[in-house]
Amino acid sequence: MSKFASRQTHESPAARITREIIARLEAGTRPWIRPWQGTTTTRPLRACGIPYRGLNVFWLWMIADLCGFASPYWMTYRQAALLGGQVRKGEKSTIAIFYKSYAKEVEAPDTGERTSEARRVLKAYAVFSADQVDGLPERFHPTPVTAPVEPEGREAELDAFFAALPIHLRHQGDEAYYEPVSDRITMPSPTLFSGFDQYYATLGHEVCNIASVLVAKAVEGFAALLLPHHRRVCLAISGQES
């Protein structure tokens, strides 16, 4: 499963949000086949405690669910610093939307007639979840209503098997995926699964994704040694060349 990644482009806020929503739909993350529960969060709040409104509610809910953020608070880098916090190295920001509509009086250049013209402003600014910031006051990390409960079925043999594999594993968010660039598997917390059998099965699937990437790299390496046009051969094998 692929991971949401921000793009360093100048696309509009509307285009970015639309692209990410479409990506979620195309990813096909269907709750009825996903063997774990999603994380929950309250209505998104600004650093001052005022709730977000409009599209920001849906958008920040989606990002919080995707990344597993439990805190409802969002803030800019400067706001975090003013609160005594520090955004952790490597954390990526998302956007919050500012929208405003107003009327402006304009004058026609040919007739001099003055009319009222509707204007709209749509801007985006970078924000971080409080869960991405160290050193914030405790109020930004509310205590969960219910404590997480470990499911049944944990087996020491399987824990030892996966622990012995040379993989970089982290537990964060509520999606399972392998990132080839960072060579890392991300898994939901075991407490989100209804049983450890489902957790082990999901982790095993992501380990197989690592194997498929290694096999693909090995095939390309052998092709480079044996074939003069190895790139075209590899693309043809993978179906990327028409």
FIKOL-108637 format. One record per residue (C-alpha): residue in three letters; x, y, z. Coordinates in nm, 4 decimals, m for minus. Layout:
# FIKOL-108637
+--------+----------+----------+----------+
: residu :     east :    north :       up :
+--------+----------+----------+----------+
:    ALA :        X :        Y :        Z :
...
+--------+----------+----------+----------+
//
This chain:
# FIKOL-108637
+--------+----------+----------+----------+
: residu :     east :    north :       up :
+--------+----------+----------+----------+
:    MET :   0.0000 :   0.0000 :   0.0000 :
:    SER :   0.1358 :   0.3391 :  m0.0885 :
:    LYS :   0.1666 :   0.6233 :   0.1558 :
:    PHE :   0.0346 :   0.9734 :   0.1203 :
:    ALA :   0.3266 :   1.2072 :   0.0374 :
:    SER :   0.3160 :   1.5813 :  m0.0006 :
:    ARG :   0.4418 :   1.7400 :  m0.3195 :
:    GLN :   0.6623 :   2.0442 :  m0.3295 :
:    THR :   0.4602 :   2.2206 :  m0.5990 :
:    HIS :   0.2636 :   2.5408 :  m0.6363 :
:    GLU :  m0.0701 :   2.3671 :  m0.6859 :
:    SER :  m0.3732 :   2.5420 :  m0.5412 :
:    PRO :  m0.5227 :   2.4335 :  m0.2077 :
:    ALA :  m0.8351 :   2.3096 :  m0.3877 :
:    ALA :  m0.6263 :   2.1037 :  m0.6315 :
:    ARG :  m0.4187 :   1.9497 :  m0.3529 :
:    ILE :  m0.7195 :   1.8501 :  m0.1427 :
:    THR :  m0.8974 :   1.7082 :  m0.4484 :
:    ARG :  m0.5865 :   1.5092 :  m0.5442 :
:    GLU :  m0.5510 :   1.3593 :  m0.1975 :
:    ILE :  m0.9193 :   1.2656 :  m0.1750 :
:    ILE :  m0.9005 :   1.0943 :  m0.5149 :
:    ALA :  m0.5831 :   0.9142 :  m0.4031 :
:    ARG :  m0.7663 :   0.7805 :  m0.0966 :
:    LEU :  m1.0534 :   0.6563 :  m0.3165 :
:    GLU :  m0.8194 :   0.4995 :  m0.5714 :
:    ALA :  m0.6218 :   0.3304 :  m0.2933 :
:    GLY :  m0.9341 :   0.1274 :  m0.2230 :
:    THR :  m0.8979 :   0.1273 :   0.1565 :
:    ARG :  m1.2341 :  m0.0374 :   0.2277 :
:    PRO :  m1.3300 :  m0.0751 :   0.5961 :
:    TRP :  m1.5021 :  m0.4104 :   0.5368 :
:    ILE :  m1.1766 :  m0.5769 :   0.4248 :
:    ARG :  m0.9351 :  m0.3903 :   0.6523 :
:    PRO :  m0.8679 :  m0.6079 :   0.9603 :
:    TRP :  m0.8090 :  m0.3190 :   1.1999 :
:    GLN :  m1.0019 :  m0.0243 :   1.3364 :
:    GLY :  m0.9343 :   0.3379 :   1.2546 :
:    THR :  m0.8090 :   0.5829 :   1.5133 :
:    THR :  m1.0492 :   0.8449 :   1.6411 :
:    THR :  m1.0166 :   1.2158 :   1.7071 :
:    THR :  m1.2441 :   1.5044 :   1.8056 :
:    ARG :  m1.3217 :   1.8097 :   1.5954 :
:    PRO :  m0.9966 :   1.9759 :   1.4795 :
:    LEU :  m0.8946 :   2.2709 :   1.6970 :
:    ARG :  m0.6655 :   2.5671 :   1.6435 :
:    ALA :  m0.3809 :   2.6226 :   1.8882 :
:    CYS :  m0.6024 :   2.8740 :   2.0730 :
:    GLY :  m0.8781 :   2.6134 :   2.1130 :
:    ILE :  m1.1195 :   2.7543 :   1.8515 :
:    PRO :  m1.2647 :   2.4750 :   1.6332 :
:    TYR :  m1.1944 :   2.4727 :   1.2623 :
:    ARG :  m1.4921 :   2.5113 :   1.0299 :
:    GLY :  m1.5941 :   2.4141 :   0.6798 :
:    LEU :  m1.3636 :   2.2064 :   0.4627 :
:    ASN :  m1.0866 :   2.2233 :   0.7238 :
:    VAL :  m1.2881 :   1.9885 :   0.9478 :
:    PHE :  m1.3126 :   1.7137 :   0.6856 :
:    TRP :  m0.9579 :   1.7665 :   0.5580 :
:    LEU :  m0.7828 :   1.7645 :   0.8971 :
:    TRP :  m0.9954 :   1.4690 :   1.0095 :
:    MET :  m0.8746 :   1.2791 :   0.7038 :
:    ILE :  m0.5091 :   1.3638 :   0.7691 :
:    ALA :  m0.5407 :   1.2762 :   1.1389 :
:    ASP :  m0.6970 :   0.9413 :   1.0514 :
:    LEU :  m0.4322 :   0.8707 :   0.7887 :
:    CYS :  m0.1389 :   0.9572 :   1.0166 :
:    GLY :  m0.2839 :   0.8302 :   1.3437 :
:    PHE :  m0.2835 :   1.1663 :   1.5232 :
:    ALA :  m0.4765 :   1.1514 :   1.8498 :
:    SER :  m0.4523 :   1.5174 :   1.9511 :
:    PRO :  m0.7201 :   1.7427 :   1.7978 :
:    TYR :  m0.4894 :   2.0479 :   1.8028 :
:    TRP :  m0.3192 :   2.1935 :   1.4941 :
:    MET :  m0.0750 :   2.4828 :   1.4780 :
:    THR :   0.1803 :   2.6603 :   1.2628 :
:    TYR :   0.5543 :   2.6171 :   1.3194 :
:    ARG :   0.5714 :   2.9628 :   1.4791 :
:    GLN :   0.2749 :   2.8947 :   1.7078 :
:    ALA :   0.4409 :   2.5747 :   1.8266 :
:    ALA :   0.7597 :   2.7659 :   1.9063 :
:    LEU :   0.5706 :   3.0364 :   2.0954 :
:    LEU :   0.4089 :   2.7629 :   2.3046 :
:    GLY :   0.7513 :   2.6263 :   2.3969 :
:    GLY :   0.7370 :   2.3349 :   2.1540 :
:    GLN :   0.9588 :   2.2110 :   1.8727 :
:    VAL :   0.8407 :   2.0298 :   1.5615 :
:    ARG :   1.0285 :   1.6998 :   1.5455 :
:    LYS :   1.2908 :   1.6656 :   1.2743 :
:    GLY :   1.1539 :   1.5019 :   0.9615 :
:    GLU :   0.7869 :   1.5735 :   1.0331 :
:    LYS :   0.5844 :   1.6919 :   0.7341 :
:    SER :   0.3253 :   1.9684 :   0.7505 :
:    THR :  m0.0174 :   1.9638 :   0.5935 :
:    ILE :  m0.2351 :   2.2621 :   0.5027 :
:    ALA :  m0.5265 :   2.4467 :   0.6562 :
:    ILE :  m0.7516 :   2.6624 :   0.4412 :
:    PHE :  m0.8369 :   3.0312 :   0.4761 :
:    TYR :  m1.1413 :   3.1406 :   0.2763 :
:    LYS :  m1.2987 :   3.4849 :   0.2576 :
:    SER :  m1.5538 :   3.6479 :   0.0304 :
:    TYR :  m1.6116 :   4.0221 :   0.0098 :
:    ALA :  m1.7453 :   4.2944 :  m0.2175 :
:    LYS :  m1.5181 :   4.5556 :  m0.3753 :
:    GLU :  m1.6217 :   4.8684 :  m0.5561 :
:    VAL :  m1.4606 :   4.8957 :  m0.8990 :
:    GLU :  m1.4708 :   5.1628 :  m1.1672 :
:    ALA :  m1.5153 :   5.0838 :  m1.5359 :
:    PRO :  m1.2184 :   5.2320 :  m1.7305 :
:    ASP :  m1.4299 :   5.3441 :  m2.0277 :
:    THR :  m1.7427 :   5.4874 :  m1.8616 :
:    GLY :  m1.6238 :   5.5600 :  m1.5089 :
:    GLU :  m1.9283 :   5.3796 :  m1.3740 :
:    ARG :  m1.8744 :   5.2328 :  m1.0294 :
:    THR :  m2.0116 :   4.8887 :  m0.9501 :
:    SER :  m1.9788 :   4.6366 :  m0.6706 :
:    GLU :  m1.7826 :   4.3242 :  m0.7630 :
:    ALA :  m1.7736 :   4.0010 :  m0.5607 :
:    ARG :  m1.4243 :   3.8851 :  m0.4692 :
:    ARG :  m1.3083 :   3.5582 :  m0.3134 :
:    VAL :  m0.9815 :   3.4687 :  m0.1433 :
:    LEU :  m0.8623 :   3.1104 :  m0.0970 :
:    LYS :  m0.5261 :   3.0611 :   0.0716 :
:    ALA :  m0.3465 :   2.7770 :   0.2450 :
:    TYR :  m0.0956 :   2.7799 :   0.5294 :
:    ALA :   0.1188 :   2.5023 :   0.6739 :
:    VAL :   0.0125 :   2.3417 :   1.0013 :
:    PHE :   0.1353 :   2.0566 :   1.2197 :
:    SER :  m0.0555 :   1.8276 :   1.4522 :
:    ALA :   0.0319 :   1.8653 :   1.8196 :
:    ASP :   0.1388 :   1.4998 :   1.7986 :
:    GLN :   0.4256 :   1.6114 :   1.5722 :
:    VAL :   0.5557 :   1.8615 :   1.8285 :
:    ASP :   0.7663 :   1.7970 :   2.1390 :
:    GLY :   0.7567 :   2.0117 :   2.4524 :
:    LEU :   0.3970 :   2.1387 :   2.4325 :
:    PRO :   0.1875 :   2.1889 :   2.7483 :
:    GLU :  m0.0094 :   1.8814 :   2.8548 :
:    ARG :  m0.3431 :   2.0306 :   2.7477 :
:    PHE :  m0.2509 :   1.9688 :   2.3847 :
:    HIS :  m0.2454 :   1.5938 :   2.4453 :
:    PRO :  m0.5822 :   1.5041 :   2.6031 :
:    THR :  m0.6060 :   1.1698 :   2.7801 :
:    PRO :  m0.7960 :   0.9129 :   2.5696 :
:    VAL :  m1.1446 :   0.8323 :   2.6944 :
:    THR :  m1.0688 :   0.4599 :   2.6816 :
:    ALA :  m0.7285 :   0.3021 :   2.7208 :
:    PRO :  m0.6078 :   0.0829 :   2.4316 :
:    VAL :  m0.6489 :  m0.2891 :   2.4916 :
:    GLU :  m0.4138 :  m0.5506 :   2.3482 :
:    PRO :  m0.6046 :  m0.8170 :   2.1523 :
:    GLU :  m0.5868 :  m1.1894 :   2.2170 :
:    GLY :  m0.3657 :  m1.4383 :   2.0373 :
:    ARG :  m0.0158 :  m1.3015 :   2.0856 :
:    GLU :   0.2495 :  m1.5659 :   2.0243 :
:    ALA :   0.6088 :  m1.5396 :   2.1421 :
:    GLU :   0.7345 :  m1.7508 :   1.8493 :
:    LEU :   0.5868 :  m1.5167 :   1.5894 :
:    ASP :   0.7099 :  m1.2096 :   1.7778 :
:    ALA :   1.0606 :  m1.3582 :   1.7738 :
:    PHE :   1.0325 :  m1.4465 :   1.4034 :
:    PHE :   0.9439 :  m1.0918 :   1.2945 :
:    ALA :   1.1918 :  m0.9371 :   1.5405 :
:    ALA :   1.4718 :  m1.1395 :   1.3807 :
:    LEU :   1.3992 :  m1.0042 :   1.0320 :
:    PRO :   1.6287 :  m0.7204 :   0.9152 :
:    ILE :   1.3424 :  m0.4743 :   0.8722 :
:    HIS :   1.2752 :  m0.1240 :   1.0000 :
:    LEU :   0.9304 :  m0.1382 :   1.1614 :
:    ARG :   0.7321 :   0.1429 :   1.3198 :
:    HIS :   0.3787 :   0.1563 :   1.4614 :
:    GLN :   0.1952 :   0.4738 :   1.3618 :
:    GLY :  m0.1393 :   0.5736 :   1.2171 :
:    ASP :  m0.4022 :   0.3337 :   1.0919 :
:    GLU :  m0.2600 :   0.2210 :   0.7588 :
:    ALA :  m0.0190 :  m0.0610 :   0.6746 :
:    TYR :   0.2366 :   0.0017 :   0.4007 :
:    TYR :   0.5999 :  m0.0396 :   0.2948 :
:    GLU :   0.8085 :   0.2621 :   0.1880 :
:    PRO :   1.0868 :   0.1537 :  m0.0520 :
:    VAL :   1.2687 :   0.4894 :  m0.0328 :
:    SER :   1.3132 :   0.4766 :   0.3462 :
:    ASP :   1.3033 :   0.0932 :   0.3491 :
:    ARG :   1.0503 :   0.0975 :   0.6308 :
:    ILE :   0.7267 :  m0.0795 :   0.7204 :
:    THR :   0.4564 :   0.1194 :   0.8971 :
:    MET :   0.1858 :  m0.0728 :   1.0831 :
:    PRO :  m0.1161 :   0.0269 :   1.2930 :
:    SER :  m0.0783 :  m0.0430 :   1.6627 :
:    PRO :  m0.1677 :  m0.4019 :   1.7565 :
:    THR :  m0.4403 :  m0.2563 :   1.9805 :
:    LEU :  m0.6349 :  m0.1560 :   1.6677 :
:    PHE :  m0.6667 :  m0.5200 :   1.5556 :
:    SER :  m0.9380 :  m0.7521 :   1.6807 :
:    GLY :  m0.6838 :  m1.0343 :   1.7095 :
:    PHE :  m0.3086 :  m1.0869 :   1.6826 :
:    ASP :  m0.3658 :  m1.3373 :   1.3998 :
:    GLN :  m0.4831 :  m1.0472 :   1.1831 :
:    TYR :  m0.1894 :  m0.8342 :   1.2956 :
:    TYR :   0.0629 :  m1.1061 :   1.2068 :
:    ALA :  m0.1054 :  m1.1663 :   0.8689 :
:    THR :  m0.0936 :  m0.7968 :   0.7815 :
:    LEU :   0.2692 :  m0.7616 :   0.8904 :
:    GLY :   0.3599 :  m1.0718 :   0.6886 :
:    HIS :   0.1970 :  m0.9196 :   0.3812 :
:    GLU :   0.4083 :  m0.6035 :   0.4142 :
:    VAL :   0.7244 :  m0.8134 :   0.4587 :
:    CYS :   0.6379 :  m0.9843 :   0.1283 :
:    ASN :   0.6209 :  m0.6381 :  m0.0313 :
:    ILE :   0.9855 :  m0.5898 :   0.0692 :
:    ALA :   1.0726 :  m0.9193 :  m0.0965 :
:    SER :   0.9006 :  m0.8175 :  m0.4204 :
:    VAL :   1.1011 :  m0.4932 :  m0.4314 :
:    LEU :   1.4278 :  m0.6815 :  m0.3706 :
:    VAL :   1.3439 :  m0.9328 :  m0.6443 :
:    ALA :   1.2705 :  m0.6504 :  m0.8890 :
:    LYS :   1.6053 :  m0.4867 :  m0.8086 :
:    ALA :   1.7845 :  m0.8202 :  m0.8493 :
:    VAL :   1.6221 :  m0.8805 :  m1.1886 :
:    GLU :   1.7305 :  m0.5395 :  m1.3100 :
:    GLY :   2.0826 :  m0.5983 :  m1.1808 :
:    PHE :   2.1162 :  m0.9303 :  m1.3629 :
:    ALA :   1.9650 :  m0.7808 :  m1.6778 :
:    ALA :   2.2190 :  m0.4998 :  m1.6699 :
:    LEU :   2.4985 :  m0.7569 :  m1.6716 :
:    LEU :   2.3558 :  m0.9883 :  m1.9356 :
:    LEU :   2.1486 :  m0.7776 :  m2.1732 :
:    PRO :   2.2497 :  m0.4697 :  m2.3759 :
:    HIS :   1.9037 :  m0.3123 :  m2.3545 :
:    HIS :   1.8221 :  m0.4142 :  m1.9979 :
:    ARG :   1.6009 :  m0.1144 :  m1.9147 :
:    ARG :   1.3651 :  m0.1909 :  m2.2022 :
:    VAL :   1.3572 :  m0.5564 :  m2.1030 :
:    CYS :   1.2730 :  m0.4754 :  m1.7386 :
:    LEU :   0.9994 :  m0.2353 :  m1.8450 :
:    ALA :   0.8556 :  m0.4932 :  m2.0790 :
:    ILE :   0.8576 :  m0.7581 :  m1.8059 :
:    SER :   0.6811 :  m0.5248 :  m1.5628 :
:    GLY :   0.4264 :  m0.4203 :  m1.8242 :
:    GLN :   0.5295 :  m0.0536 :  m1.8159 :
:    GLU :   0.6357 :  m0.0470 :  m2.1796 :
:    SER :   0.3664 :  m0.0615 :  m2.4439 :
+--------+----------+----------+----------+
//
